[in-house]
């Protein structure tokens, strides 16, 4: 069984993109295909492929599949087309039994659990969020986005410049639900809310002072009592993660992930670093997240 995960990305990469690529490489049973508009400044793992393209070329590829004019003026709008990737990139997916889409603002852990779920063939879709969803590569599944059920119609979504979040729970997932199709929805990911000064998860219990580790290719949430819980990946949406104090020496390393960034850990300073930094709120992140939204709200209300 073969799985391929795709992303289309135009713009500035996350500062920790080399760690993202490393985490892809640590999952050799999955292939990754990324369409980008830049030269890749990193050595690529064997299971990662980049294709140089432009938004104009992607628009032309997508438009060829539809008889009505589509709207694709910005890279962010690409997310609305994700549920149709099984059709739009069928030529790239021919040898795969599953295809999926992901974001770049994340670090993968061990993806073996979802590979096992896919191998059981009890589901036609795995997960319901845009940052990672997998679809069984069957024509009847790849065309489900066209269903008239659900709150969103694909023609309206694809022909309108507005962002509909069609790849999220309010879009394609609603269609699968209304069609009573088997979807694996267990929350196995550390989805970090951007609304917190700490790394707080949206769908799991949080502990004050918790931090994350990328250790031996696994993502683990660690509480100050030493309790660990493993996740498939960590999603760091709308976070700059300014501190990039890590490298990849030949020996295996642990990388601490907290609200300030990424840090190599050694036995000499591991304890003091964790205890000190994991309890301190990152108010700079809150300022960067909320200030533009407050300004936008004020302008909309008073100007």
PyMOL commands that set and color helices and strands:
alter all, ss='L'
color gray80, all
select helices_A, chain A and resi 17-25+55-63+75-88+90-93+112-120+139-142+144-146+154-159+172-178+270-277+283-302
alter helices_A, ss='H'
color red, helices_A
select strands_A, chain A and resi 3-9+30-36+48-52+98-102+106-108+125-129+132-136+183-184+190-191+211-215+218-222+228-231+233-235+243-245+254-258+261-265
alter strands_A, ss='S'
color yellow, strands_A
deselect
rebuild
show_as cartoon
